[in-house]
């Protein structure tokens, strides 16, 4: 079995783990031929590596698929992950490496020697390689490009020229493009001849003499058609496609809407450049959704596995937002201070401040989350602003009325009925105001070319807290006459 040699790949690791490297040569010859012939070792991969149990490490790696191995490596300390990675055979190492996030790939690459390094990156798909290089240090990127074959270097450099986050960055240029004038038999022969170098052959773009996209044909259609049938008779004209400069997220969501497993990517003159494949589209949507979730929770998104992130790293991503929200919360303090005289005359009003700002903040957060999601999936556009305002205002009035009925009964048990009425009326207005603000701010952010998720639920909640107190105290002054 061809393996990356641990001693050559990372000498600093071998010095720290003599038992691991000494045991490796005998292990290579003694390994059983079939994973099915032995029982799986009890324990986890990090435990086996940390305990220098080489045979258990190798057996564990053989018994698990690439995506499961990649997940475990991402959870582990960089040194331990490097040791485990070097015990993979060459083909398995490439499959696992492509499952890793770019930040984890960089950690693996930094410990490899030149030949192992070149073998690994040469076998990667061009789009995966380009995304890794975008986030890699300049020295690593230069080393990768210098070690590639001319063909792979040309494709990778081409992908690096597209804007960050664009469909061109995520597409694969390795496609089989069919001329329309071929017969099915000739088309299948072309697929057999060129398909080995393509990332996918399930969707076959059809192009004219100038390589302009004229349609697509599925491999299934070719296989089931008669050999003498012309490809032009099977082609789907006017297929969904994306421009190379379009947002990769927009292209990925288009694939979800059209149920396509591959999406042609073209330039400004409709010339075919490549395909956005379903696996890359899923990664794009997953990354976009993860970023939105982090921002909606009042945090900055981070790269890599959560379990591998350090305490101070996670704190750093959250601290900025907490500081901003802390300063924003001073509005609530200022409002309370401004109405101090009102509180002195009706001290019982203070009892219901947590209830009111909590209800308003939650209603606003619900509306903001729903609107951010609707904007992300294309259900709501900027032109729908006034429709969203009218819809969310009515939703807030309904919710506020329900809460007011409950709040009136609760407040009447503890305080003067007039204060209970103040609480009930305030709940109606606060909920209507909160849902309107929560549904409107993401759309306004989109109009200003700001990520709607930045207008996160904590920010909406903080704003609603301050304005909700103004509504509360103003209502109290009008009803109680103070």
KETINU-544682 format. One line per field, with one value per residue (C-alpha): residue number from 1; x, y, z. Coordinates in Angstrom, 1 decimal, m for minus. Layout:
N
num = [NUM;...]
X = [X;...]
Y = [Y;...]
Z = [Z;...]
***
This chain:
482
num = [1;2;3;4;5;6;7;8;9;10;11;12;13;14;15;16;17;18;19;20;21;22;23;24;25;26;27;28;29;30;31;32;33;34;35;36;37;38;39;40;41;42;43;44;45;46;47;48;49;50;51;52;53;54;55;56;57;58;59;60;61;62;63;64;65;66;67;68;69;70;71;72;73;74;75;76;77;78;79;80;81;82;83;84;85;86;87;88;89;90;91;92;93;94;95;96;97;98;99;100;101;102;103;104;105;106;107;108;109;110;111;112;113;114;115;116;117;118;119;120;121;122;123;124;125;126;127;128;129;130;131;132;133;134;135;136;137;138;139;140;141;142;143;144;145;146;147;148;149;150;151;152;153;154;155;156;157;158;159;160;161;162;163;164;165;166;167;168;169;170;171;172;173;174;175;176;177;178;179;180;181;182;183;184;185;186;187;188;189;190;191;192;193;194;195;196;197;198;199;200;201;202;203;204;205;206;207;208;209;210;211;212;213;214;215;216;217;218;219;220;221;222;223;224;225;226;227;228;229;230;231;232;233;234;235;236;237;238;239;240;241;242;243;244;245;246;247;248;249;250;251;252;253;254;255;256;257;258;259;260;261;262;263;264;265;266;267;268;269;270;271;272;273;274;275;276;277;278;279;280;281;282;283;284;285;286;287;288;289;290;291;292;293;294;295;296;297;298;299;300;301;302;303;304;305;306;307;308;309;310;311;312;313;314;315;316;317;318;319;320;321;322;323;324;325;326;327;328;329;330;331;332;333;334;335;336;337;338;339;340;341;342;343;344;345;346;347;348;349;350;351;352;353;354;355;356;357;358;359;360;361;362;363;364;365;366;367;368;369;370;371;372;373;374;375;376;377;378;379;380;381;382;383;384;385;386;387;388;389;390;391;392;393;394;395;396;397;398;399;400;401;402;403;404;405;406;407;408;409;410;411;412;413;414;415;416;417;418;419;420;421;422;423;424;425;426;427;428;429;430;431;432;433;434;435;436;437;438;439;440;441;442;443;444;445;446;447;448;449;450;451;452;453;454;455;456;457;458;459;460;461;462;463;464;465;466;467;468;469;470;471;472;473;474;475;476;477;478;479;480;481;482]
X = [0.0;1.4;1.6;3.1;6.1;5.8;9.5;10.1;6.8;7.2;10.5;9.5;6.6;8.7;11.1;8.2;6.7;9.5;7.1;4.8;7.5;9.4;6.2;5.2;7.4;6.4;2.8;2.7;3.7;1.6;m1.7;m4.6;m5.8;m9.5;m11.0;m13.9;m11.6;m11.0;m13.1;m13.1;m10.9;m12.6;m12.0;m11.7;m9.1;m7.6;m7.2;m5.3;m3.0;m2.3;m1.6;0.8;m1.5;m0.5;m2.2;m5.5;m5.1;m4.7;m7.6;m9.8;m8.9;m9.6;m13.0;m14.4;m15.3;m13.4;m16.0;m16.0;m12.2;m12.1;m14.6;m12.4;m9.2;m10.9;m11.8;m8.2;m5.1;m3.1;m0.1;m2.3;m4.3;m1.0;0.1;m3.2;m3.2;0.2;m1.0;m3.5;m2.6;m2.3;m5.8;m7.5;m5.4;m6.6;m10.3;m10.0;m8.1;m10.8;m13.4;m11.6;m12.2;m9.5;m8.3;m7.8;m6.2;m3.6;m2.6;m2.1;m0.1;2.3;3.7;4.2;7.5;7.8;7.0;4.0;2.9;3.0;1.2;m1.6;m2.4;m1.9;m4.7;m7.2;m10.0;m9.1;m12.0;m11.2;m7.5;m8.3;m10.5;m7.8;m5.2;m7.4;m7.3;m3.7;m0.7;1.2;4.1;1.9;0.0;3.3;4.6;1.4;1.3;5.0;4.6;1.7;1.8;1.3;m2.3;m3.4;m1.5;m3.4;m6.8;m6.1;m4.7;m7.8;m10.2;m8.2;m8.9;m12.6;m14.1;m14.3;m17.5;m18.4;m19.7;m16.5;m14.5;m16.5;m17.1;m15.1;m13.5;m13.1;m16.2;m17.1;m18.8;m20.6;m21.1;m24.8;m24.1;m22.9;m24.9;m25.5;m22.9;m20.3;m21.3;m20.8;m17.5;m16.4;m17.6;m15.5;m12.5;m12.6;m14.7;m11.7;m10.5;m13.9;m15.2;m18.7;m20.3;m23.9;m24.7;m23.2;m23.3;m23.9;m22.0;m21.7;m18.5;m17.7;m18.1;m21.3;m23.8;m26.8;m28.3;m27.6;m28.2;m28.2;m26.0;m29.1;m30.7;m27.7;m27.5;m31.2;m31.3;m30.7;m27.1;m28.0;m30.1;m28.7;m27.7;m29.6;m32.9;m32.2;m30.8;m32.7;m32.5;m32.5;m31.2;m30.7;m27.1;m25.0;m22.4;m19.0;m19.2;m22.5;m22.7;m22.0;m24.8;m27.2;m26.2;m26.5;m30.0;m30.9;m29.9;m32.1;m35.0;m34.5;m33.5;m30.4;m27.4;m25.0;m25.3;m23.5;m21.3;m20.7;m18.9;m20.4;m20.7;m22.3;m19.2;m19.1;m16.5;m17.4;m20.1;m21.1;m21.6;m24.2;m21.5;m20.0;m23.5;m24.4;m21.1;m21.9;m25.4;m24.1;m21.4;m23.9;m26.5;m23.8;m22.7;m26.3;m26.9;m23.7;m24.6;m28.2;m26.9;m24.7;m21.4;m18.9;m18.7;m15.5;m13.8;m13.0;m14.5;m16.2;m14.6;m11.1;m11.6;m9.9;m11.6;m10.0;m10.7;m14.4;m14.4;m12.7;m15.4;m18.1;m16.6;m17.0;m20.7;m21.2;m19.4;m21.5;m24.7;m23.5;m23.2;m26.5;m28.1;m27.2;m30.2;m32.4;m30.6;m31.0;m34.7;m35.2;m33.3;m35.4;m38.7;m37.4;m40.0;m42.8;m41.4;m41.3;m45.0;m46.0;m43.3;m45.4;m44.6;m41.1;m42.4;m43.4;m40.4;m38.7;m42.0;m42.6;m39.1;m38.8;m42.0;m41.1;m37.6;m38.7;m41.4;m38.8;m36.3;m38.9;m39.8;m36.1;m35.2;m38.2;m37.3;m33.6;m34.5;m37.0;m34.5;m31.8;m34.0;m35.4;m38.9;m38.8;m37.2;m36.5;m39.6;m41.7;m40.7;m44.1;m45.9;m43.6;m44.3;m48.1;m47.9;m45.6;m47.6;m50.8;m49.0;m47.7;m51.2;m52.6;m49.7;m49.9;m53.6;m53.2;m50.4;m52.4;m55.3;m52.9;m50.9;m54.1;m55.1;m51.7;m51.1;m54.6;m53.6;m50.7;m51.3;m54.0;m56.3;m55.2;m51.6;m52.8;m54.6;m51.3;m49.4;m52.0;m52.2;m48.4;m48.1;m50.2;m48.2;m44.8;m45.5;m46.7;m43.7;m41.2;m42.4;m42.5;m38.9;m37.7;m39.2;m38.1;m34.5;m33.2;m34.8;m33.4;m30.0;m30.3;m31.1;m28.0;m25.9;m25.4;m25.7;m29.3;m27.9;m25.8;m29.0;m29.2;m31.8;m29.8;m29.5;m33.2;m33.9;m31.7;m33.4;m36.9;m36.0;m35.2;m38.1;m40.5;m39.8;m40.6;m44.0;m44.6;m43.9;m45.7;m48.8;m48.6;m48.4;m51.5;m53.6;m52.5;m52.2;m48.8]
Y = [0.0;3.4;5.7;9.1;8.4;9.9;10.3;12.2;14.2;15.6;15.0;17.2;14.8;11.7;13.0;13.5;10.1;7.5;4.6;5.7;5.8;2.7;0.7;1.9;m0.3;m3.6;m2.5;m1.9;m5.5;m7.0;m5.3;m7.6;m7.6;m7.0;m4.6;m7.1;m9.8;m8.0;m6.3;m2.5;m1.2;0.2;3.9;7.2;8.3;11.1;8.5;6.1;8.8;10.3;6.8;5.9;3.0;2.9;m0.3;0.9;4.2;2.4;0.1;3.0;4.9;1.8;1.3;4.8;6.8;10.0;12.4;10.8;10.9;14.5;15.4;13.7;15.4;18.8;18.2;17.2;19.2;20.2;17.9;14.9;15.4;15.6;12.3;10.5;12.0;10.6;7.1;7.3;5.7;8.1;7.7;7.8;10.9;12.8;11.9;13.0;16.1;17.3;16.9;19.3;23.0;25.3;26.3;22.7;21.9;24.5;23.0;19.6;21.1;23.0;19.7;17.9;17.6;18.7;15.5;14.6;18.2;18.1;14.7;15.9;19.2;17.9;15.3;17.9;19.2;22.7;24.5;23.0;23.9;27.5;28.0;26.7;29.0;32.0;31.6;30.3;32.5;33.8;31.5;28.4;29.6;30.2;26.8;25.1;26.8;26.2;22.5;22.0;20.6;23.2;22.1;22.1;25.5;27.0;26.0;27.0;30.4;31.0;30.3;32.5;35.4;35.5;37.7;36.3;34.4;34.3;31.3;31.3;30.6;27.5;26.1;23.2;23.9;20.2;19.5;17.6;20.0;18.4;19.9;19.8;18.1;14.8;11.6;9.9;7.2;9.9;11.8;8.7;8.0;11.6;11.2;8.0;9.7;12.9;11.9;10.7;14.2;15.7;16.2;15.1;13.7;13.5;16.9;17.6;21.2;21.5;24.3;25.9;26.4;29.5;27.5;29.4;27.5;26.4;23.8;20.8;17.1;14.5;11.4;9.4;10.7;9.7;6.2;5.5;7.0;5.2;5.5;7.2;9.9;13.4;15.2;18.3;16.2;15.6;18.9;21.1;24.6;27.7;25.9;27.7;29.0;31.5;34.1;33.6;36.9;36.1;35.3;31.7;31.7;33.0;30.3;27.6;28.7;28.7;25.1;24.3;26.0;24.2;20.9;20.7;18.7;20.8;24.4;25.7;28.8;31.2;34.4;37.8;36.5;33.2;31.1;28.0;28.2;25.3;23.7;24.4;20.9;20.0;19.2;22.6;24.2;22.5;23.8;27.3;27.3;25.7;28.4;31.2;29.8;29.3;32.9;34.1;32.1;33.5;37.1;36.7;35.5;38.6;37.0;37.0;33.8;31.7;29.1;25.6;23.1;24.4;21.7;22.7;26.4;27.8;29.6;32.9;32.5;32.0;34.9;37.2;36.5;37.3;40.2;42.9;42.3;42.2;45.5;47.1;45.8;47.1;50.6;50.3;49.2;52.6;53.9;51.9;53.4;56.9;56.4;55.1;58.1;60.5;59.1;58.9;61.4;59.2;56.2;58.1;58.9;55.3;53.0;49.9;50.7;49.4;45.9;45.4;46.7;43.3;41.8;44.5;44.8;41.0;40.5;43.3;42.0;38.5;39.6;41.7;38.9;36.5;39.0;39.7;36.0;35.3;38.2;37.4;33.9;35.1;37.5;34.8;32.3;35.0;35.0;38.7;41.4;45.1;46.1;44.3;46.7;48.3;44.9;43.6;46.6;46.2;42.4;42.5;45.4;43.4;40.3;42.4;43.7;40.2;39.0;42.1;41.6;38.0;39.0;42.0;39.8;37.6;40.6;42.5;39.5;39.0;42.7;43.2;40.6;42.7;46.4;49.1;48.2;51.4;50.3;46.9;48.7;50.6;47.3;45.8;48.7;48.9;45.3;45.8;48.8;47.3;44.1;45.9;48.2;45.4;43.2;46.1;47.0;43.4;42.8;46.1;46.4;43.4;44.8;48.3;46.7;44.9;48.2;49.7;46.7;45.4;41.8;41.5;39.0;41.8;43.4;40.5;39.6;41.0;44.4;44.5;43.4;46.2;48.8;47.6;47.7;51.4;52.4;50.1;51.9;55.2;53.7;52.4;55.6;57.7;55.5;55.6;59.4;59.7;57.2;57.9;61.7;61.9]
Z = [0.0;m1.0;2.1;2.9;5.0;8.5;9.1;5.9;6.0;9.5;11.3;14.3;15.0;14.8;17.4;19.8;19.1;18.6;19.3;16.5;13.8;15.0;14.8;11.4;9.1;10.7;10.7;7.0;6.2;8.9;8.2;7.4;3.8;4.7;7.2;7.5;8.8;12.1;14.7;15.0;17.8;20.8;21.3;19.4;16.8;19.1;21.9;19.6;18.2;21.6;23.0;20.2;19.2;15.6;14.7;16.1;14.3;10.9;11.6;12.6;9.4;7.2;8.9;8.3;5.1;4.1;5.4;8.9;9.0;7.9;10.7;13.3;12.0;12.1;15.8;16.7;17.7;14.6;15.6;16.3;13.1;11.1;12.6;11.7;8.2;7.4;8.1;5.3;1.9;m1.0;m2.5;0.8;1.9;m1.2;m0.6;3.1;2.2;m0.1;2.6;4.9;5.2;3.7;7.2;8.1;4.8;5.4;8.7;7.0;4.2;6.4;7.8;4.5;2.7;m1.0;m2.8;m0.5;m0.8;m4.6;m4.9;m2.7;m4.4;m7.9;m7.3;m6.0;m8.2;m9.6;m7.9;m4.5;m5.0;m5.9;m2.9;m0.6;m2.1;m1.7;2.1;2.3;3.1;0.1;0.6;0.6;m2.5;m4.4;m3.4;m4.5;m7.9;m8.5;m7.9;m10.3;m13.8;m16.5;m17.2;m13.5;m12.9;m15.9;m14.6;m11.0;m12.0;m14.1;m11.2;m8.9;m11.2;m10.4;m7.6;m4.1;m3.6;m7.3;m9.2;m11.2;m8.1;m7.3;m10.8;m12.2;m15.6;m16.3;m18.3;m21.5;m23.9;m26.9;m30.3;m31.3;m34.7;m33.2;m33.1;m29.8;m30.7;m31.4;m28.3;m26.1;m27.7;m26.8;m23.2;m22.9;m24.4;m22.3;m19.3;m17.3;m17.0;m16.2;m12.6;m13.8;m16.9;m15.7;m17.2;m20.6;m22.0;m25.7;m27.4;m30.9;m32.9;m30.8;m27.5;m26.7;m24.6;m26.6;m24.2;m22.1;m22.4;m19.6;m19.8;m19.1;m22.3;m24.4;m22.9;m23.5;m27.0;m30.3;m31.5;m34.7;m33.0;m33.3;m30.0;m31.2;m30.9;m27.2;m26.1;m23.6;m25.0;m22.8;m19.7;m16.3;m16.1;m14.1;m15.1;m13.7;m11.9;m10.3;m6.6;m5.9;m3.3;m5.9;m8.4;m5.7;m4.7;m8.4;m8.6;m5.6;m7.3;m10.7;m9.1;m11.3;m10.2;m12.3;m13.5;m16.6;m15.9;m18.8;m19.4;m20.5;m24.1;m23.1;m23.7;m21.6;m18.8;m16.5;m14.3;m10.7;m9.3;m6.6;m4.0;m4.3;m4.3;m1.1;0.5;m0.7;0.8;4.0;4.4;3.7;6.2;8.8;8.4;8.7;11.8;13.4;12.6;13.7;17.0;17.4;16.5;13.7;11.6;12.0;9.8;10.7;13.2;16.3;18.5;17.2;17.9;21.0;23.8;23.0;19.3;20.0;22.5;19.9;17.3;19.8;21.8;19.2;18.8;22.6;22.9;20.2;21.8;25.2;23.9;22.1;25.4;27.0;25.1;27.5;30.5;29.0;28.5;32.0;33.4;31.3;32.7;36.3;37.5;36.0;37.9;41.2;40.9;39.9;41.3;40.3;36.6;37.2;38.0;34.4;32.5;32.1;30.9;28.3;26.8;26.8;24.9;22.4;21.9;21.3;18.8;17.0;16.9;15.4;12.7;11.9;11.7;9.4;7.1;6.9;5.9;3.3;1.8;1.7;m0.3;m2.6;m1.3;m0.4;m2.6;m1.9;m3.8;m1.2;1.6;2.1;1.8;4.5;6.8;6.4;6.9;10.0;11.6;11.4;12.7;15.6;16.4;16.6;18.8;21.0;21.5;22.6;25.0;26.2;27.3;29.3;30.6;31.8;33.9;35.4;36.2;37.7;40.4;41.6;40.9;40.4;37.4;35.7;35.6;34.3;31.4;30.7;30.5;28.2;25.8;25.8;24.8;21.8;20.6;21.5;19.6;16.5;16.6;17.2;14.4;12.0;12.9;12.8;9.4;7.9;8.9;6.9;3.7;4.4;4.9;1.6;m0.1;1.4;0.2;3.7;4.6;6.0;8.6;10.1;11.2;13.7;16.2;19.2;17.4;16.7;20.3;21.8;19.6;20.5;24.2;24.2;22.0;23.9;27.1;25.4;24.4;27.9;29.8;27.3;27.5;31.3;31.4;29.1;31.0;34.5;34.0;35.6]
***
